[in-house]
Structure formats: C-alpha cells, structure tokens
Amino acid sequence: MKPILLLFTILTTAAFAEDWGTYQIVPVSAPDFVLEVVGDSKEGDVVSISKPANTPNQKWIIQPRGDGWNWLMPASLPGLALTVEGAGTTNGTKVLLAKDTKSDAQLWALTKQDNGSYAIEPKHAPGMGLDHLGGKKEVGAKVDLWQHRKGDSHLQWFVRPLAGSNVVQQSPVAPTYTSPAIKPEAVLPGRIETFTFSQSKVFPGTVREVSVFIPAQYDASKPACVYVKTDGFNPREKTALETMIATKEIPVMVGVFVRPGEVPAPMKGTAGRRNRDFEYDGISDNNVRFFDEELLPYVAKQYQLNLSTSGNDRCIAGGSSGGIAAFTAAWHRPEAFSRVYAASGSWVAFRGGHEFPTMVRKFEARPIRSFLTTGTRDMENAAGDWFLLDQEMDKALKFSGYDYQFRTIEGKHVAGYGENRQEAMAYLWKDWPAKVKAGPSAPRAQEILLPGEDWKLVAEGFKSTRGPSTAPNGEIFFADTTADKIHRIGLDDQISVFAEKTGNAHGVTVAADGSLYTISEKSGQLLRYDASGHSSLVLDGLTGHSILAHPNGSLYVTDNDAKKPNNGGSVWLIKDGQKKQVDAGIKFATGMAFRPDQWLLSVGEGHSKWAYSYQIADDGSLIHKERFFHLHVHDWDDDAGAECLCYSQEGRQFIATKSGIQISADDGPTQVILTVPDRGRVTGVAIGGKDKDTIYAFCGNKIWKRKIQQHALGAWSPWTKVVPNKL
C-alpha cells in the first residue's frame, strides 16, 4: 500500500481528500484507550496509551511535510514531533518527542488498512511501524517501533477527529483536472431521439419528455454503458459526452435525459399536477424502480439498443432536486446505478432528504462513487439551507468511508454544474470496468463487521421463517410457521427438520439446560421439546407471538389481542407452569431479548418505531417500562416493523426490522443498520455457528449468514458485565 496523500497536497490518485486537524489516535488492539504523551510534553517524553481524558497530551496534530510524509505533534506542545529515538531500526526502539532535527525518523506515513485503520510507519525504517506492544489493555503499555506485519492489530491505529477542536483547519486543495488534448475531428457526433413516455405504473397518469443520445461509436454486439440525467436534455450534455468518449475518459455510453412527470389536467385553463417534487425529493425507491424497471427497458426496446443492466456500467446525474434524486436511485439500488454526479443536491426537508446524512452514517456503506458540489451562496428556504446540508452530506460520506469528491464552488444554486461536469465524469469512470467498491463503513459498524466478510445465502425455499434461537453449541433452531415445522441449522450450516406438526409454532427459544420451547399464535400451546424432537405440553390457552427463556429458568411470552389493534400487546411470565401477565398496552408485541447482565428485558413493538425496555424484578415481573430503543423507519413505511431481537455477548442489541438488522446502543439509538443482499425485510436474527460469531438473518423464504466481531448470547450464557457503547 502507498501512503495516503494528506492535506495541502494535490491529490491526483486518492479516492477522496482527508483533512487533518486535531485527532485522537486509538490502538485497534485496545480501542478503549488513546495514544498520549507521558509527562509534561517536553523533549524526551515517551508515548503510551491511557483512558481518554480529552487532555492536550492526548490530542495530535498531523502536519503534512510533503510526498505523503507527516509530522505527528501533541496539541500540548506542537513544536515537538513524534520521533524514533536515535533513528533506530530495531524492534523495541523507543518512540519519544523531539525538536525538529530534519531527520527521516520524524516523518511518518499513514497507510490505510482494510478495516479503516492506519499503519503509522517511519520514513527512515521501511517495513517498521508504531507498535502497541503485545496489545496490552492497560495504562502505560509500551509503545515502540516494531516490524510491520500485515493484519497485526498491534500496529494498526484509528485516527479519529475531535469535535470542538480550536485548531484552525485549512480546506483541502482540490485535485487539479486538465482535459486531455483532442483533435476536433476525433469528436464524432452522435444522434438524439426524443419521445413522450406515458406508460408508467410507478407514477401512474404521468407524461414526460425523454431524449436519448446514441453515440457514433455505439456497437450493438456488446452492452453499452448508460448515463441517466434528470430534468431533461441540454445540447451541451451531448457535446460533453461526445468529447469524453473521444478522449476515452468515459466508455462508450448511451445518454437518457428524462424530464420529471406531470399529470395533465383533464380540462383547459388550469394547471396539471407537477410530479417533480414527489419523484425527485422523495427518498423512497420509486424513482429508481421507474428508471430501472420501466424507462430503460422501454428505451432499449424502442431503439433496439443493447444497454448494460449492471450498476457498474451506469451513471446518474442531476442538479438540485435532480441531484438528490440521482443519489437516492444509487442508494436504493447500487446494482442499478453505482456512479452519481449531484450538483447542489437537495438534502433538505422537502420529503425527508435532510435525513440522508444520518442514513449514510448508520447504514453499512454501499458500493457508490459520487461527485458532489455546492455553492457558497446556495439556496435557502423553508426546507433548509442547501450550503449547510450539502456539507453535512460531505461529512457523512467521509465518516462512512465512501469513494467520493466534494467541491465547494463560489456561486449560487447549482453553480458550476457544467464547468465541473467533465471532471466529475472522469472521476466517476476512472479505472472502469473495475467495479466500484463499498468503503469501510462508519466506526461503530467497523466494530461489528469483519473486512472482506459479506452475506452468504445459507438456504431458501421456506414459507415463513420465524423466531430463531441459539443453542449452547452454536446450532440455531427456527420455526417455519406456515409449513408447521421446526428446523435446525447445524454447525456445518446444513439444515434439517427437528420437529413436524408443531401446532404452527411461531417462536422458538433454547433454555439454560438446552431444552427447546415453542409458542404458537394458532394453537395457543406452549410446548417443550427434548433433544430427540419429542414434545410435551407445558401450558395451554396462550396464543403467543414470541417466546424467550431467561437464565433464571422462567419464560417470557408476547401475545396480541386482535380486538385491540392499537394496544392489544402483552407480555406474560411463565414460571412453575403458571402464567402471569406482566405488562399490557403495547401496540403489537413481538420479539424479546435480555441484556448480557440479565437484568433488563427488551420487547419489540412491531407497529411503531420503538422497542421497549424493562427492568426485570426479583420475582420476574417487569418494572420501569420505557419506550426506549429508537428505530429507523423507511420513507415508505409507517413503522419500523421490529420483529425479532437478540443480544451479543459484547452487549450490542440486534433487531430484525423492515429496514434490515438495526443495531442499537445500550442507551437506545440505532447506530448501525445492516441490509441483506436483496434488501428484503428481516423477520428473524440470531448469532451462532461453530465459533458463535456468525449472524443469521431470516427473511421469510431465505436465510443469510455473515461472520462478525460479536458472539452469541443465550439463556445458557453466564452473567456478563455490560460496558456502555460509544456514541
């Protein structure tokens, strides 16, 4: 890996510029500690790690010194630089503070690692790096020079910005772009076809003008790349495409220029219904479905064009509301569009666009490359301040490690769209046909995900997967309610039938002794199963939705009264063969989970954006009820649809919802959202597998899995201390 070029340099190859001010430097091997100067920040002081205290000796200024090399200075005394003692090159050499000696032992490269961290390597000793010796999680642990080994967390450091820093940060210098020289005769004119499209089912009743650019170089024998532009055709776009195809900065591509729809008035003398705000500013998947499923197939058929259907071969662009529409299309279907040019994108509160920066931070990063601009005197109205919110998108994309460029342009709304078009397109299509890759995601996601690990399909063909639970050995049991079966996922991921004729079991739980219990909304029977799959009746007359075994030997069951659709959800305690209602008044009570320290119970409310939190009293009753866990709701949904909950041993709560698996902090907010490959609703979630470090997502007829940095928890788990999650 080459060192990342930092602030004040001209970035010609980096995916995005990184601006460095005052930062914490955090060892990957001890993420609860930070790098600090030991002593009074005087010459000769060594460095170590300690608990964060927000003191100047724990704040670091990273100052570029050219060619990718940097000084690292403590904010407590920025005149001193991190230095390898005596320019040593052997393992264990001290690292301390020293005045400027013009030595290469004071110059450091920060090289990005796959997990989003950095290797911090001195110029004078190639192959060596700043080392947290032994990964010891204790104050005063030795930090020295050591031979760099790929993947060694002791030599990896997260570099995190500090809010409220009083260090003045200069803006990054934008990469210089020069258009390649081209002879006029090399620019071949394509043709434009224009038609009216009025056959949309996504936007019924709408009529719109569509123009299609077909380049002179179009070859029907291979799929052509596609450029979609919102807000219709401008002749300058045709010239730009012809020129860039000639310079080979972009591949041969067909342009499709689409005006927003309008529903014509049925009588004269009045306005039709303008659909632009609805189509463009809405953050649902309507627009991308219109492009991907209706318009582009129609264009291909109408003009007998061989158009690529791969998002890697498609770009979408627009300004203002057309800009957010372009990004929204890629966000919902990166497999349909993975390259985006958005000028003065309307990330404002017309129809939820102001939530986009938060979504970018919470959802696992998606394979999208984008080029965004804003004007210094951009628009401002009741929906928000474009200049401010465009900068929020910039920071969110950087926070989650996206491949993007952002330009602040002197001017008004959509300033510089045409002037930056060629640079934007060159950036978006650089290294094509190599695929656009997703970035490392936000820091909280990096604590859960493993680099290089993605979702894998375990099995499909089920009718209704529900209520999974993990056994002590890591096997997972789940109900296929409609098929009236209970299945087992073995440690080899082979799925077998554990029991049939289960009374349409809707929820499954594994108790501390390994026994399996089920509850049914249909039969009203609570059954216990032994290891061979034989059942016995524990309780009758309780039509339960979900069931949970607690380590103390009791069971909790949720049920719902159909006659009370707004508050018919209840929680029952099952103890010594008797049932007792311990809460009521939930809109629709679904899954449950207890925290690793066993004194708090979470209950999903399927018809809202909440999950409840209760304290479990000594007698098993529930007290201190709060609508506590705040969940993300899709733009087109009325509720989050929380269906199933589980905790990891590390104290993170995983909730199966319509948006995917939402991972909550211990104090309530959703911090990370994982979507499965087809973005389907997740109805069940469990952690298990041979090493109890694989998350399973149950999605109706499919089951997906993925290895993560969290471990299974069950009624069989020992009491475990919970450490508060970071913000």
N, C-alpha and C positions, 0 to 999 in steps of 0.2 A: 504493500500500500504506500502511496505517496503522501507526504504531509499535506494537510489541508491548508490552502492559502487563506489568510485571515484579513482582517480589517486593514484599510488603507492600500491594499494591493489591487491590481487589476486581475479580476477573476475571469480567466478565459476557459477553464475546463470544469470548475466546480459546479455542482448541481444548484447550489444556492449559497449566497454570501452569509457568513456568520459574523455578527458584530459583537465584539468582546468588550465588556466593561468590568465591573466588579463581580466576581463569581465565587461560589463555593466549589471546592474540588473534593469529591467524595469517592472513597475507595469502593470499588464494586464488591470486594470481598468483605467489607464492613460498612454497609450502606447507612447505618445509623450514626456514623462518625464523619468528621471532615478533616481535611488537611489543615494544620495550623503551625505557626512558628512557636517554638518552645522558648520562653524567655521574654525579653523586653523588646524584641525586634531590633537587635543590634547586630553588628557584624560578627559572624562566627556562630550565631544561634542556629541550632539544627531544627529540622521539622519532624513532626509526628502527627498522630491523629488524636482527636478528642471529640466529646459530645458537642453538638452545635450550640454556640453561645452568642452568636451574632456580634462577636468582638472583632476589632480591626485586624487582629493577628490571624483570623480565620477567613478573611476576605482577600481575594487575589486579583491583581490586575494583570491582564495578559496583554503585553505590548508587542506588536509585530516589529521585527527587525529586518524584514526583507527575505525573499526567497523561501517563504514558508517557515522561517525560524522566529522564535518569540522569546522575550523576557517574561519571567513569572516573578511578580513582586508582591509582597504583602501590603495591604492598604495601610497597615500601621506604620510602615516606613518604605514608601515606594522607591526610594533611592537605592535600596538593596535588592539584589537579584538572586533567585534560586540558583545555586552553583554546586557542581560536583567538586568536592574537596581535592585540591591538588591535581585536578583534571584526571583523576584516577579512572581506570578502565576495568577494574576487577570487581567481582561480586562482593557486596558488602561495603563498598566505598560510601563514606558519609555524604549526605546532601545537606548543605547549610546556606546561610545568607552571606553575601559578599558584595563589596562595591564593584563598580564596573572595571573589569580587568581586560576587556576586549577579548576574552577567552571564549573559545567554542564550547567550553564547559558551562557557560552561562546561557547558551542558546538551546531552545527546546522545540521539537516538532510535536504537534498534537495530531495524532493519526487516528482517524475514525475507525472504530471497530464495528463488527456486525450487530452488536447489541446496543449501539448508540453511545457507548463509552469511548474514551480515548486512551491510546498508549502515549505516554509522555516520555519522549526519547531525546537524549542529549546529542548535539551535533558532533562532539568530539569522539563519541563512542558508539558507532553504528552497531545495532543489534542489542544495545543495552536500554534499560528503561527505569523510570521511577517505580520503586517496588515497595509495597506494603508487606513487610517481611512476615511470611507464614500466615497472612490473613488474620492475625490475632485481633479479636474484637475487644480491645482494652485500651484505655487511655495510656498514652506514652509508648504505644507499639512502635517498633523501629521502622523508619522509612529510609531507604538507601538505594543504591544503584544495584541492578541485577540484570542478568542476561534475560532478554525478552523472549518469551515463548508464546506462540500463537494460542489464544484461548485461555491463557493463565489469568485468572481474575485478580491475582495479587498485583499484576502490572497494568490493570485497567482502572480508569478513573472517570467518573461522571463529572462534567463541568456544567454547573447549574447557575443561572443568573440570579442575582439577589435583587429583590424588589426594593425600591426606595433608595437605591444607591445614589450618593451625591457626586459620583464621578461623572464628568461630562463625557458622553459617548458621541463620537462623530459618526455620521451616516456612512454606510459602506459606499465605496465608489462603484458605480455600475460598470459591468463589463463593457468594453468598447466593442461596437459592432461596425464592421465595414462590409458593405455589399460586394460580393465578388464581381470582378470585371466581366462584362459580357458584350459581345458584338450585337448590334441591333438585329442583324439578320438571323441570329440564333434564337431569337424570341419568336416562337411560332404562334400565330393566332388560333385560338380555339373558337368554338361556336356557342351561342346562347340559345336555349329553348325556353319558352315561357308558357305556363298553363295555369288554369284555375283548378284548385283542389277543393272538392266539396263532399268528400266521401268519408269523412272521419267519424268513427264510432266513439273514439276517446273524447272528442269535442263535438258532439252532435249538433248539426244545423249550421256549423261554421263554414265560411267561404274564405279562401285566401289565395293570393298570388304566389306562385313558385317559379323561380328561374333556375335553370340547370346549365352549368358550364361544362362542356365536354372538350378536353384538351386535344390539340392536334396529335399528341403522342399517344393517345388512348389506344390500347391493344386489347381487343376482346378476348384474347387467349388466356389472359391472367387477370385476377381480380384487381380492380383499380382502388386506390385509396380514396377516401371521401372527406370532403370539407363541407360542414354544415354551418351556415351563417344565419343567425336570427335577424329579424327586422328587414329582410328583403335584400334586393340586389342593388349594388352600386358599380358602375362600369370600372371604377378604379380597382375593385377587387379582382376583376377579370385580368387586368393588366398585371397586378401583383402576382397572381397565380401563374400566368404565362411566363413572367420573368423568373420566378423562383423555380419553376420546373426546368427552365433553360439552364439556370445556374446549378441545378441539381442539389439545391439546399432543401428541397422537398421532393418527394417522389411524385410520379405522375398521379394526379388525383382529379376526380370529378367534384365540382362545386355545386352544392344545392343551397339556394338562397330562399329563405322561407319568411313570408310576412306573417304576423300574428293573425288569427282568425277573427271574423266578425259574423255575428248572426244578423242577417239583413232584416230590417223592419218590414212587416207584411203590408204596409201602406206607405204612401208617399208623404213627404212633408215632415218626417221625424227621423231621429237617429236610430241606427241599428244598435245592437249590443256589442260594444268593444270587448274583445276577449283577451287583450294583451296582458293586462294585469293578472287576470286569472291564470293564463297559461304560463307567463314568464316569472311572475313574482311568487307564485305558489311553490312550495318546496316539496310537493309530492312527486311521485314518479309519472304523473300524467303526461308531461311533455316528452319525456324520453320514450315512453310507450308509443306516443304519436309518431315520433321520428323513426323509431326502430321497427315497430310492427306495422305501421301504416304507410307513411310517406316514402321512406327509402325503398321498400319493396315495390311500391307503385312506380317510382321513378325508374327503377331497374327494368321493370316490365314494360313501361310506356316507351322507353327509348332503347330497349334491348341492350342494356348495359350490364356488364359483369362487375358488380360492385362488391368489394370486400364487406363481410359482416363482422369482422374482428375489430374490437375496440382499439387494438394496437395500430390499426390502419385507418382510424377515423379521428378527425379533429372537429371541434365545435367551438364557435366564436360568437361574440356579441358585445354590445355596449349597454351600460345602464341596466335596465331590467333584462335586456337580452344577454347581459353578461352573467347575471346570477342564473338565468335560465340555462346557459351553457354549462356552468359548473354543476348545477343541480342534475342535469342529464348525466354527466360523468359520475357524479356522486352515487346516484342510484344504480347506474349500470356501467361500471367501468369496462365491462366486457363489450359494451356497445360504443363507448367513447372514452378514450384514455388521455386525450390531449385537449387542453382548454386555453383559449385566449379570451380574457374578460377585461374590458376597459370600464372603469368606474362602476363595477358591479354593485347592484342594489342590495347589499346585505343589510337592509333596513326593515322596519316593522310594517311593511305593507301586508304581507301574508306569512310572517314568521321567518323572513330572511335574516333578521337580527340574531336568530338562534344558531345560525350556521357556524360562527366561530366556536361556539360551545360544542356543537356536534363534532366538528373537526378534532377538537381536543379529546372528546370522550370515546368516539368510535375508533376501533382499530384502523390504522392508516390503510388507505386503498390505493391501488396502482393508478395514480393520476399524476400527470405532469401538467403544470399550469403556468401561464404568464399573465400576471395581473397588473393593472395600472390604476392610479387615482390622481385626481387633480388637486393642487393645493387650495384652489378656490372652488372645490366641487360643490354639488348641490346640497341644500339643506331645506327640509320641510317637515310636515307633521310626522313623517315616518322615521326621521332621523337625520344624522349628519353623515353624508357619504364619505367624506375625507376621514373621519374618525373610524367609521365602521370598516372601511376598506383596510385601514391599518390594523384593526382587530383581526381581520382575515389573514393578513400578512403574518402577524404574531402567532396565530393559531396554527397555520401551516408550518411555520418554523418549529413550533413547540412539538408537533407530532412528526417532524422529520420528513415532510413532503419534498418532492423534487419540483421546485418552482422558482420563478423570478418575480420580483415585485418592483414596480417603478413608481416613484412619486414625481409627477410632472407639473411644472409651473403652468397653471391654466385652470379653466373651468371644467364643467362636467364633460366627461368623455374626451378630455384634451389628449391629443397625441395618438388617437386610435390609429389613424392612417400612417403617421410618422413611425410608429413602433411596430406596425404590422409585420414588416419583413423580418425584423429582428426576432419578434415573437415566434413567427413560423419557423425560422431557422433553429431557434432554441427548442421548440416543441418537437421538431422532427430530427434533431441531432441523433446520430447513431442508429436511426431506423435502418433495417427492420428489427433491431434488438428490442425486446419488449420493455415497456415502461414497468418499473418495479415499485412496489409499495415501500415506504420508508419504515423506520423502526418503531413508529408509534410513540405516544406520549410516555413520560417516565413511569406513571402508575401502570400502564399497560406492559412496559418492559419488565416490571417486577413480577408479572404473571406469565407472560408469553416467553417462549424459547425461540431464539433466532433460527430461521430455517424450518421450523415446525409449522405445518399448515394442517387444515382439516382433511381428514380421510374418511371416505364412506365405509362404514362398518357393514351395513346391511340395509336393504329396503324391501318393500312389498308388504309391510304391515298395514293394518287397518286403522289402529288408533293407539299409539304408544303413550303410556301414562305412568305417572307415579313411580319413578325408579328409586332404588335404594342399594347401597353398597354393603357387601358382606365383609367380615373381618379379613378375609384373604384377598380382597380386591375384586372379587366377582360382583357383577351387578345383576339385580333382578328387576324386571319391569312388567307391567300389565299391558296386554293388547286387549283393551276392554271390549271392543266390538267383536273380536274373534273369540272372546271368552277364554283367554289363555294367559299364563304367566311364563315368561321366558327368562333364561339365564344367559348372560354374556360371560363366557369362560375367560380365563387368563390368556388364552390364545385368540381371543376375540371371536371364537366360534359361538354361535347362538343355538341354544337348544330349548325345547319345551320342558319347563319344570312342572307345570300342572295344567290340566284342562278342566273344563266345566267348573269354573271358579266363581260362578254367580255373577259374572261380568265385573270382576274385580277392577276397581278404578284407581286404587292406590296400594302401594307395597311399602313395607318397612322391615328392616332387619333389626332384631332386638340385640341386647348385650350378650345373650347366650347363643346367638346365631339363629334363633328361631325366626321364621318369616310370618308376618301378619299382613292380612289384606282387609280392605273395606270396600263396599260396593254401594253405588248410588241406586242400583236397581234392586238387588236382593235384600238390602238392609242387614246383611250378615257380616260380622267381624270374625274372620277365620284365622286359625293358627296352622302353619304347615311345618312338618318336620323335615329333616334332611332328604328324605326319600320322596317328598312331594305329597304326602298324605295329609289331609286336612281334618281339623276338628273345630267345632263351633265354640267360640268364646262368648259371643254376645249376639243377640238378635234385636231387630227393630231400630237400627240406627243407619239411615241411608247416608253414608259418608262419602265425601269427595276425596279427601286425603287422610293419610294416617302417618303418625310419626312415633317411633319408640324413643323414649328418653333413657339415659343411663341409669336412672333410679328404678327402672322396671315398669314405670307407668307408660301408658299410651295416650296420645292426643289425636283426636279426630275432628275434622271440619265437616260441616254439612250445611245445606242451604234449603230454605223453605220457599218453594216456587210461588207460594201465595203472597210472599213478601219480597218482591223483586228488588226493592231498594235498601232493605236492611234485614234480610232473612238469613244471613250467615251467622253460624255459631261455632264455638269451639267446645269440645267435650273432653273431659278427663276420664280415662278408663283405668280403674285401679281395683284390684282384687275382684275382677269380674263384674264390677258395678260401673255404671256411667253417671257422670255428673256434668251438667252444663257449667262451664267456667267463663264463658263470655258469649255475648249476642250483639246484634245490631250492626254486623259487618255487611256491606253491600252484597258481596259474593265471596265467601271464604274459600280459599284454595290451598296452596301448599304451605308447609311449615318447616322450620329448621331451628335448632338450638345452637347457641354460640359455643365455641370450644370450652369456655369456662362454666358452661352448663346452667347458668342462672337466668339467661334471657331467651325468650322464645319469639321468633318472627312468624307472622302469618300473612300470606298474600291476600290482597283484596283485588280480585280479578276484574272488577268493573270500575276501577279508578286508577289513579297514578300512584297509589300508595301500597306499602306493606306495613303492617302494624308491628310494634314492639311491646312485649310484656315482660315483667319480672315474674319468675316462677317462685311462688311462695313455698315454704317448707312442706305444706300439705298438698302441693301440686296445683293449687288454684293459681289464677293469673291476676296480677295487680299492676298498677302503674301503666295502664294502657296508653299508647301514643300512636297516632298515625305518623310514623317516624321515617320510613325509608321512601325517599322521593325518586320516582322513576321517570325515565324518558318516555314520551308518547309520540308516536309517528304523527305527522301532519294530518294524515287521512284517517286516523283512529280517534275514537272518543275516550279510550282508556289504554293503559299500558298492557293489560291482559296478563298480569302476573299469575303464573300457573303452578310453578314448582320451585322450591327453594332448597339450597344446600349450603353448608359452610365448608371451608377448607380448614385444615389443621392450623394454618397460619392466621386464621381469623378473618378471611375475606368471605363475604356472602355473595353467592351466585344465584340469580333469579331468572328463570325462564320466562320470557315475555314475547309479545308480538314483534318487538324490535330486535330480538336476539337475546343473548345472555347478558344481563346487566349486573355489573359487579359493584357492590356498594361498600362505602367506607363504614367503619363502625359507628360514626356519628350521623349516618343517614343518607348522604347524597350518592348518586351513581357517579362513579369515577371512570369506569371503563365499560364499553359495550362491544361484545363480540358477535358478529353476524356469521351465520353458516353460509356455505357457498351459493346456495340458491336464494339466500335472504328470506327463507321461509320462517314462519312462526315456530318458536321453540316451545314445546309443551312440557319438556322434562329435562332436568340437568342433574348429573351425578359425576363424582370424581372416583375413579377406581383404577383397575388394571393391576398388572403384576407388581409394579412398584408404587401403586396407589398415587400416581402422578399424571393420570390421563383423564381429561374431561370428556364426558359423553353428552352430546346434545341430541335429544329425542324430538323429532319433527313430524309427528303424525305417522307417515309411512316410511320415514328414513331415520337412520341413526348415524351420526357423525362422531368422530373422535379426534383428539389432539393432545399431545403431551404438553404440560405446562409446569411452571415452577411452584405449584401448590399441591397439597396432598389431602387424601380422603379423610373424612371425619364421619363417625357413626356413633350409635349408642354404645358400641364396643370400645370406643376411644377413651383413653384416660383424660382426666381433667387437665386442661391446658391453659396456661396464662395467655391473656389477650393483650397485645401491645397496640395502642392507638395507631390508626393509619395516618399517613402523612396527607396533607392537603394536596 
